[in-house]
Amino acid sequence: MRYVQGVLLLIFLGAIGLFAIQNTEAITVDFAKWRVTGPVALLAIVAYLLGMLSGWTVVSYFSRSLRRVSERPVE
């Protein structure tokens, strides 16, 4: 199983590297009053990381809420 995971990780990293090499053009992203210019690959990675952070936060919030609801009241 570890071998399969290692191969999948290498394929994933290779795809990311290929994407980064082929997408070096600069783009500008506007959000509210912010303006960021950078390579497509870098901005895609930043968007991915922000998505991971927000997903982790939402899952953590719901897990904590579910745990609180399912606890037995202290008598």
Stockholm file with secondary structure:
# STOCKHOLM 1.0

chainA/1-75         MRYVQGVLLLIFLGAIGLFAIQNTEAITVDFAKWRVTGPVALLAIVAYLLGMLSGWTVVSYFSRSLRRVSERPVE
#=GR chainA/1-75 SS CHHHHHHHHHHHHHHHHHHHHHCCCEEEEEETTEEEEEEHHHHHHHHHHHHHHHHHHHHHHHHHHHHHHHSCCCC
#=GC SS_cons        CHHHHHHHHHHHHHHHHHHHHHCCCEEEEEETTEEEEEEHHHHHHHHHHHHHHHHHHHHHHHHHHHHHHHSCCCC
//
